[in-house]
C-alpha cells in the first residue's frame, strides 16, 4: 500500500487527475478500475474519481503489483542542471517572469533535451529552497505559457498550484496582454492595423496555414500591429496578440507580405541570407496584467506591466529605438 498526504499544492484537484500525475506509471483505465474496486481510497473510505481533494486528506493506493510511485520521474531534468542560468524580469512568492533566450526550449520535445527553461527554473527554485520536490506528491513549478525555441522574451512560471491555476485562467480569458517586437522585411501599410483571418495547423508537419474563410479545423486569429521604425528594407513592428495561436505572428505577417527577418519556416531564405540571420527576429518583450474580474491571490498584479531589459536584434538593427519608451 502506498499513501499520499495531500498538501496545499495538491488540494482542489480531482482524485483521478491527481493520481495521473502522482503515479504516472498507472494508465488512466487502471486508475478508474481501481477506484471502482475500492483499491484506491481517500481517508480509508470509498472515493469517486471526480472527488475533490482537500489539504490534509490521505490517499491510499492498494495495488500489490504496482511499483513504488516515483512522482518526480517526469520532472527530474532539473537535477542535471549544475548551475541555473536565468534572466529574471520579475519574481515574487507566487510567480517568476523569465526572459527566455532565443535557442532555448521551454520544455523537452520528442528528442529529449534536459537543458530546458523549465529545468533551469526548477533547479533555481530547488537551490533557493522554495521548492522541495521530496515534499510534493504531484506538483512541480510549471510554465504558464510557452514561446517558440527561436523566439526570445517573457515566459511566466508558477511557483505553486494556486498561481498556476489562476494564471492559466487569466490567459484563457485574455486578461494578460502580450506584446511582441519583430523585425520584418518591407514596411507594413497602413502603419497600424489588425490582421485577421483563420489559421489551420498541420500538427504532423508543425506548419500553420492561413485561410481567408472559415473551414474545418481552422481557428480565428487576430493580431494588432503598429510600425515603430523603418530603416531601408527593414521595419520594426510591435504586435499585440488578440488571440494566441501557434506561430500566429510569424504566419500572419508573412501572409500579409512582411515576413519576419530570419524566419526559415514562413519567411524568405533569400532575404534572410543577406543578413545572415537563422532565427526569427521576434521577442515577447512586454506583459501586462489587465484583470477584468477577481484574481484571488494574484490580485496585486492587476494593472502592472513588465518589460525585458534588452532585445538583441533591436541593438543590431534599430539601436536608436529606446526600449523603455515604447
Secondary structure, DSSP 8 states (H G I E B T S, - for coil): -EEEE--TTTTTSBHHHHHHHHTTTS-HHHHHHHHHTTSEEETTEE--TT-B--TT-EEEE--TTS----TTSTTGGGGG-SS----EEEE-SSEEEEEE-TT--SS--SS--S--HHHHHHHHHHHHTS--GGG-SS---EES----TT-EEEEEEESSHHHHHHHHHHHHTT-EEEEEEEEEES--SSSEEEEEEEEEEETTTTEEEEESS--TTEEEEEEEEEEEEEETTEEEEEEEESS--TTHHHHHHHHTT--BTT-TTTS-HHHHHHHT--S--EEEEEEEE--SS--GGGGGGTT-EEE-S--HHHHHH-TTS-GGG-
